[in-house]
């Protein structure tokens, strides 16, 4: 996988005087079956989250509130995706190093995963990530 395999997905929007509504369905807007959801909030200014890669877990990330950058790295190239609208999601396939930075005040990141939590699925060492990428292991 390379950064070219990441994609921004525009989610449906129902704009209404009563307030707006968006939604996402698995295998449709989110291109996998969802096994896990988690969210990140109350991030202090200047903090970074998620410096790691997954061997099996695919992800779909939405900025439900506020804004942040997702920096995706395939070992050769890096790309920064700004998420700042609740109707855009970022699909991140397996085997990419990704970090979330520049969280605005009160930002709220909702993440969907294709796998249950498994700490063995995480690659948290960047050198190890590069080695696995070079060897074609991920
Ligand atoms: P961590 O992976 O450090 O968060 P991030 O990648 O956003 O920087 O996760 C923080 C803690 O939460 C860590 O001890 C593992 C735990 N955790 C779970 O138990 N289940 C989960 O689904 C997630 C995402 C994390």
Boltz pocket constraint, residues with backbone or C-beta under 6 A from the ligand:
constraints:
  - pocket:
      binder: B
      contacts: [[A, 36], [A, 37], [A, 38], [A, 40], [A, 48], [A, 49], [A, 50], [A, 51], [A, 52], [A, 117]]
      max_distance: 6.0
